[in-house]
Amino acid sequence: MMTAEQSFNRWVRIALITFGVLLVYFVLIDNYAPMTPQAQAHRPVLSVGPRVAGQVTEVAVSNNQQVATGELLFALDDTDYRLALARAELQQQLAAADSARQRAVMEAVQAEIEQARLRAEELAREAVRLERLHRLGHMSVQQAEQARNQAEQAQSALQAAEARLHEARQAQAAVELTHEQASNAHEQARLALERTRVRAEIAGRVGNLQLQEGVQAQAGQPLLALISNELTVIADLREKSLRHVTTGTEVGVVFDALPGHIFDGHVSSIDSGVRQGQQSADGLLVQPENSDRWVRDAQRLRVHIALDEPVPPLATGARATVQLFPEAGSWLHGLGWIQLWLVSQFRYLY
C-alpha cells in the first residue's frame, strides 16, 4: 500500500505526463491541423440607391423578401422625367429636320457647282477657239476679249459656288453636331426615366428595409440593403498555423446555428496582408509600437473558404468554427476530424 507521499508523487507524474502529452498534441495540431473559432459566414451586401432624385411612389418589396436579378425594388415619381424625355424627343426631331434641310442645301450647291463647272469648261473652250480664229484674222479683237472675259467670269462663278459648298459643309458639320447632342440628350433623358424604377442588380434578400412611400430620395443615397445569396466563410488564423495551408486545402466547417453538422469546403484564397501592415504616404514620420510585453499577440491572417455543399439560409455574419486539414491522409487528419466532431456536438450546448 502506497504512502501519502508516494500517492502524491504518482499524481504529480501523471499530471506532468498529461501536460506534456497535451502540449505536444496542441503544438502538432496547431501546426498541421489548425482550428479557429474566429470564423463567420459572409454574404456580399449591396447598398441600393437610386441614380436619380425623386419622391418614392412605390415600394415593391418587403423586408427579408427574396428577389431575383432585375426584379423591381422601388419606383420614383417619373412625371418630370417623362416631360424631360418628351422635350428631348422634340429637340431631336428639330435637329433631324435641320440636318435634312442642310443636306438639301448641300445637294443644291453641289448641283450648282456641277452646272458652273460645265459652263466654265464650255466657255473656256470657246475662248480658246475664238483666240485661235483671231490669230488667223477671222475674228476681231473685241470678240476674242469678250469670249475670254466670259470664260473668266464663269471660272469666278465656279469658285464662288465652291466657296458656298465649303460654307455649306461647315454648316452641315455644325448641324450634325447639334443633332448628335440632341440624340445624346434624348438618350440621357430616356436613361433617367428608366432609372426611376430601381431594380435588383443581384439575386438576394432584402435586409433592414425602412423605406416608405413619400420619401424624397437623392441620387446615390442608399435606401435599402440587398444581401447576396452567395455565401463564403472567412476565418482568421495565426500566421504560423498557415505554413502548410495552400489554396485548395480541405476544410471542415461547423456553424453555431447548425450544431452537429459538419460542412465540407476548401480554401479559396488567403489574404496577402492586414491593415496594420499598410503605410500611408502622409508626410509624417513612423511611430514604432512601444510595448514591454515579453509575449506579443500573434498576427492573424484572413482565409477565405468556399463550401463544397449547399447550406440552409444563414444570416451574413453567422458564427462558425473552421478546421483545416493541410496534411491529408496523416494521423493528424483523423484527430482533426475528431476534434471538429466534438466541437459540432458542443454547439448543442453553446
C-alpha positions as CSV (number, residue, x, y, z in Angstrom):
1,M,0.0,0.0,0.0
2,M,1.3,3.4,-1.1
3,T,2.0,6.1,1.4
4,A,0.6,9.6,1.0
5,E,3.9,10.9,-0.3
6,Q,4.1,8.1,-2.9
7,S,0.5,8.8,-3.9
8,F,1.2,12.5,-4.3
9,N,4.3,11.8,-6.4
10,R,2.3,9.5,-8.6
11,W,-0.3,12.1,-9.2
12,V,2.4,14.7,-9.9
13,R,4.0,12.4,-12.5
14,I,0.5,11.7,-14.1
15,A,-0.2,15.4,-14.3
16,L,3.2,16.2,-15.8
17,I,2.9,13.4,-18.3
18,T,-0.7,14.5,-19.2
19,F,0.5,18.1,-19.5
20,G,3.4,17.0,-21.8
21,V,1.1,14.9,-24.0
22,L,-1.4,17.8,-24.3
23,L,1.4,20.2,-25.0
24,V,2.7,18.0,-27.8
25,Y,-0.8,17.5,-29.1
26,F,-1.7,21.2,-29.2
27,V,1.6,22.1,-30.9
28,L,1.2,19.4,-33.6
29,I,-2.5,20.0,-34.1
30,D,-2.0,23.8,-34.3
31,N,0.8,23.4,-36.9
32,Y,-0.6,20.6,-39.0
33,A,-4.4,20.6,-38.5
34,P,-5.2,24.1,-37.2
35,M,-8.7,25.1,-35.9
36,T,-10.2,28.5,-35.2
37,P,-13.5,29.6,-33.8
38,Q,-12.9,33.1,-35.2
39,A,-14.8,32.5,-38.4
40,Q,-18.1,33.6,-39.8
41,A,-20.4,33.3,-42.8
42,H,-20.1,36.2,-45.2
43,R,-22.6,37.3,-47.9
44,P,-21.8,40.4,-50.1
45,V,-24.2,43.2,-49.1
46,L,-25.1,45.7,-51.8
47,S,-26.3,49.1,-50.8
48,V,-29.1,50.0,-53.2
49,G,-29.9,53.6,-54.0
50,P,-31.4,55.5,-57.0
51,R,-29.2,57.0,-59.6
52,V,-31.7,59.9,-60.0
53,A,-33.5,62.1,-57.5
54,G,-37.3,61.9,-56.8
55,Q,-40.1,61.1,-54.4
56,V,-40.7,57.4,-53.8
57,T,-44.1,56.4,-55.1
58,E,-43.9,52.6,-54.8
59,V,-42.1,50.1,-52.6
60,A,-42.4,46.8,-54.4
61,V,-40.7,44.6,-51.8
62,S,-41.0,43.7,-48.1
63,N,-38.3,43.2,-45.5
64,N,-36.4,39.9,-45.9
65,Q,-38.1,39.2,-49.2
66,Q,-36.2,37.0,-51.7
67,V,-35.7,38.8,-55.0
68,A,-34.3,37.8,-58.4
69,T,-31.9,39.8,-60.6
70,G,-33.9,42.5,-62.4
71,E,-36.9,42.5,-60.0
72,L,-38.4,45.8,-59.2
73,L,-37.4,47.1,-55.7
74,F,-39.0,50.6,-55.6
75,A,-40.0,53.3,-58.0
76,L,-39.8,57.1,-58.0
77,D,-42.2,59.8,-59.3
78,D,-41.4,59.9,-63.1
79,T,-43.5,62.9,-64.1
80,D,-40.7,65.3,-64.6
81,Y,-38.6,62.7,-66.3
82,R,-41.3,61.9,-68.8
83,L,-41.6,65.6,-69.6
84,A,-37.9,65.8,-70.0
85,L,-37.9,62.9,-72.4
86,A,-40.7,64.5,-74.4
87,R,-38.7,67.7,-74.7
88,A,-35.6,65.8,-75.7
89,E,-37.6,64.0,-78.4
90,L,-38.8,67.3,-79.8
91,Q,-35.3,68.7,-79.8
92,Q,-34.1,65.6,-81.5
93,Q,-36.8,65.9,-84.2
94,L,-35.9,69.6,-84.8
95,A,-32.3,68.7,-85.1
96,A,-33.1,65.9,-87.5
97,A,-35.2,68.4,-89.6
98,D,-32.3,70.9,-89.6
99,S,-29.9,68.2,-90.7
100,A,-32.2,67.1,-93.5
101,R,-32.7,70.7,-94.6
102,Q,-28.9,71.3,-94.6
103,R,-28.4,68.1,-96.6
104,A,-30.8,69.5,-99.2
105,V,-28.8,72.8,-99.3
106,M,-25.7,70.7,-99.8
107,E,-27.2,68.9,-102.7
108,A,-28.4,72.1,-104.3
109,V,-24.9,73.7,-104.0
110,Q,-23.3,70.6,-105.5
111,A,-25.7,70.7,-108.4
112,E,-24.9,74.4,-108.9
113,I,-21.2,73.6,-108.9
114,E,-21.6,71.0,-111.5
115,Q,-23.5,73.4,-113.8
116,A,-20.9,76.1,-113.1
117,R,-18.1,73.7,-113.9
118,L,-19.7,72.6,-117.2
119,R,-20.3,76.3,-118.2
120,A,-16.8,77.3,-117.3
121,E,-15.3,74.4,-119.3
122,E,-17.6,75.3,-122.3
123,L,-16.7,79.0,-122.2
124,A,-13.0,78.2,-121.8
125,R,-13.1,76.1,-124.9
126,E,-15.0,78.8,-126.7
127,A,-12.4,81.4,-125.7
128,V,-9.6,79.2,-126.9
129,R,-11.3,78.7,-130.3
130,L,-12.0,82.4,-130.8
131,E,-8.5,83.3,-129.8
132,R,-7.2,80.9,-132.5
133,L,-9.5,82.4,-135.1
134,H,-8.4,85.9,-134.0
135,R,-4.8,85.0,-134.7
136,L,-5.8,83.7,-138.2
137,G,-7.6,87.0,-138.8
138,H,-11.1,85.6,-138.9
139,M,-12.2,87.2,-135.6
140,S,-12.0,90.7,-134.2
141,V,-10.0,91.6,-131.1
142,Q,-13.2,92.7,-129.3
143,Q,-14.9,89.3,-129.9
144,A,-11.9,87.4,-128.6
145,E,-11.6,89.6,-125.5
146,Q,-15.3,89.2,-124.9
147,A,-15.1,85.4,-125.0
148,R,-12.0,85.5,-122.7
149,N,-13.9,87.7,-120.2
150,Q,-16.9,85.4,-120.2
151,A,-14.7,82.4,-119.5
152,E,-13.0,84.2,-116.6
153,Q,-16.5,85.2,-115.2
154,A,-17.6,81.6,-115.5
155,Q,-14.5,80.4,-113.6
156,S,-15.1,83.0,-110.9
157,A,-18.7,81.8,-110.6
158,L,-17.4,78.2,-110.2
159,Q,-15.0,79.4,-107.4
160,A,-17.8,81.2,-105.7
161,A,-20.0,78.1,-105.8
162,E,-17.2,76.0,-104.4
163,A,-16.8,78.6,-101.6
164,R,-20.5,78.3,-100.8
165,L,-20.1,74.5,-100.8
166,H,-17.3,74.9,-98.2
167,E,-19.6,77.1,-96.1
168,A,-22.4,74.6,-96.5
169,R,-20.2,71.8,-95.3
170,Q,-19.2,73.7,-92.2
171,A,-22.9,74.4,-91.6
172,Q,-23.7,70.7,-92.1
173,A,-21.0,69.7,-89.6
174,A,-22.5,72.2,-87.0
175,V,-26.0,70.8,-87.7
176,E,-24.8,67.2,-87.4
177,L,-23.1,68.1,-84.1
178,T,-26.3,69.7,-82.8
179,H,-28.2,66.6,-83.9
180,E,-25.7,64.3,-82.1
181,Q,-26.0,66.5,-79.0
182,A,-29.8,66.2,-79.2
183,S,-29.6,62.4,-79.6
184,N,-27.3,62.2,-76.5
185,A,-29.7,64.4,-74.5
186,H,-32.6,62.1,-75.6
187,E,-30.6,59.0,-74.5
188,Q,-29.8,60.6,-71.2
189,A,-33.5,61.6,-70.7
190,R,-34.5,58.0,-71.6
191,L,-32.0,56.5,-69.1
192,A,-33.1,59.0,-66.4
193,L,-36.7,57.9,-66.9
194,E,-35.7,54.2,-66.8
195,R,-33.7,54.7,-63.6
196,T,-36.8,56.0,-61.7
197,R,-37.6,52.2,-61.4
198,V,-34.8,50.7,-59.3
199,R,-34.3,47.0,-59.8
200,A,-32.1,44.4,-58.1
201,E,-28.6,44.1,-59.6
202,I,-28.1,40.7,-58.0
203,A,-30.3,37.9,-56.6
204,G,-30.6,38.1,-52.9
205,R,-32.7,39.0,-49.9
206,V,-33.8,42.5,-48.9
207,G,-32.4,43.5,-45.5
208,N,-33.2,46.2,-43.0
209,L,-36.0,47.8,-45.1
210,Q,-37.1,51.1,-43.7
211,L,-38.1,52.7,-47.0
212,Q,-41.7,54.1,-47.2
213,E,-43.7,55.8,-49.9
214,G,-43.3,59.6,-49.9
215,V,-39.6,59.6,-49.0
216,Q,-37.7,62.2,-51.0
217,A,-34.7,60.3,-52.4
218,Q,-31.4,61.8,-53.5
219,A,-29.3,60.4,-56.3
220,G,-26.7,58.0,-54.9
221,Q,-28.4,57.8,-51.4
222,P,-28.7,54.2,-50.2
223,L,-32.2,53.3,-49.3
224,L,-32.1,49.6,-48.6
225,A,-29.6,46.7,-48.4
226,L,-29.6,43.7,-50.7
227,I,-27.9,40.6,-49.3
228,S,-26.4,38.3,-51.9
229,N,-27.3,34.6,-52.0
230,E,-23.7,33.7,-52.5
231,L,-22.1,32.6,-49.2
232,T,-18.5,32.2,-48.3
233,V,-16.7,31.6,-45.0
234,I,-13.9,33.9,-43.7
235,A,-11.6,32.7,-40.9
236,D,-8.8,34.4,-39.1
237,L,-5.8,32.2,-38.2
238,R,-2.4,32.8,-36.7
239,E,0.4,33.1,-39.2
240,K,2.3,30.1,-38.1
241,S,-0.8,27.9,-38.4
242,L,-0.9,28.7,-42.2
243,R,2.6,27.4,-43.0
244,H,1.2,24.3,-44.6
245,V,-2.1,25.8,-45.8
246,T,-2.5,26.5,-49.6
247,T,-5.3,27.2,-52.0
248,G,-7.4,24.1,-52.2
249,T,-6.6,22.8,-48.7
250,E,-9.5,20.7,-47.4
251,V,-11.6,22.4,-44.7
252,G,-14.4,21.3,-42.3
253,V,-16.9,24.0,-41.1
254,V,-19.3,23.9,-38.2
255,F,-21.9,26.7,-37.9
256,D,-23.2,27.7,-34.5
257,A,-26.7,27.9,-36.0
258,L,-26.4,24.3,-37.3
259,P,-24.9,22.2,-34.5
260,G,-24.0,18.6,-35.2
261,H,-23.5,19.2,-38.9
262,I,-20.0,19.4,-40.5
263,F,-19.8,21.0,-43.9
264,D,-17.1,20.3,-46.4
265,G,-15.2,23.1,-48.0
266,H,-11.8,24.2,-49.3
267,V,-9.5,27.2,-49.0
268,S,-10.2,29.6,-52.0
269,S,-7.7,32.3,-51.1
270,I,-5.5,33.7,-48.3
271,D,-5.3,37.5,-47.8
272,S,-1.8,38.9,-48.5
273,G,-1.8,41.3,-45.7
274,V,-3.6,43.2,-42.9
275,R,-4.3,46.8,-42.2
276,Q,-1.5,47.2,-39.6
277,G,1.0,46.4,-42.4
278,Q,-0.2,49.2,-44.6
279,Q,1.6,52.5,-44.5
280,S,0.2,55.7,-45.9
281,A,2.4,58.3,-47.6
282,D,1.1,61.1,-45.4
283,G,4.3,63.0,-44.9
284,L,4.6,62.0,-41.2
285,L,7.4,60.0,-39.6
286,V,6.7,56.5,-38.4
287,Q,5.6,55.8,-34.9
288,P,7.0,52.5,-33.7
289,E,4.8,50.4,-31.4
290,N,6.0,50.6,-27.8
291,S,5.4,47.5,-25.8
292,D,7.1,46.0,-22.8
293,R,5.3,42.6,-23.1
294,W,7.5,39.6,-23.4
295,V,5.0,37.7,-25.4
296,R,3.1,39.7,-28.0
297,D,-0.2,38.8,-29.7
298,A,0.1,36.6,-32.7
299,Q,-0.7,38.2,-36.0
300,R,-3.8,36.7,-37.7
301,L,-4.4,36.5,-41.5
302,R,-7.8,36.1,-43.1
303,V,-8.6,32.9,-45.0
304,H,-11.4,32.7,-47.5
305,I,-13.3,29.3,-47.7
306,A,-15.6,28.1,-50.4
307,L,-18.2,25.5,-49.3
308,D,-18.4,22.3,-51.4
309,E,-22.1,21.7,-50.5
310,P,-25.2,23.8,-50.2
311,V,-26.1,25.1,-46.8
312,P,-29.5,26.3,-45.4
313,P,-30.1,30.1,-45.5
314,L,-27.8,31.6,-42.9
315,A,-27.5,35.3,-41.9
316,T,-24.4,37.0,-43.1
317,G,-22.1,37.2,-40.0
318,A,-23.3,33.8,-38.7
319,R,-20.5,32.4,-36.4
320,A,-18.6,29.3,-37.4
321,T,-15.7,27.1,-36.3
322,V,-13.2,26.1,-39.0
323,Q,-10.9,23.1,-39.1
324,L,-8.2,22.9,-41.7
325,F,-6.6,19.6,-43.0
326,P,-3.4,20.6,-44.8
327,E,-1.8,17.1,-44.0
328,A,-4.4,14.9,-45.7
329,G,-4.0,11.2,-45.0
330,S,-1.9,11.6,-41.9
331,W,-3.0,10.5,-38.4
332,L,-3.4,14.2,-37.5
333,H,-6.1,14.4,-40.1
334,G,-8.1,11.9,-38.2
335,L,-7.5,13.8,-34.9
336,G,-8.7,17.0,-36.6
337,W,-12.0,15.3,-37.6
338,I,-12.5,14.0,-34.1
339,Q,-11.8,17.5,-32.7
340,L,-14.2,19.1,-35.1
341,W,-16.9,16.5,-34.4
342,L,-16.6,17.2,-30.7
343,V,-17.0,20.9,-31.4
344,S,-20.1,20.3,-33.5
345,Q,-21.7,18.3,-30.6
346,F,-20.7,21.0,-28.1
347,R,-22.6,23.6,-30.2
348,Y,-25.8,21.9,-29.0
349,L,-25.0,23.3,-25.5
350,Y,-23.4,26.6,-26.5
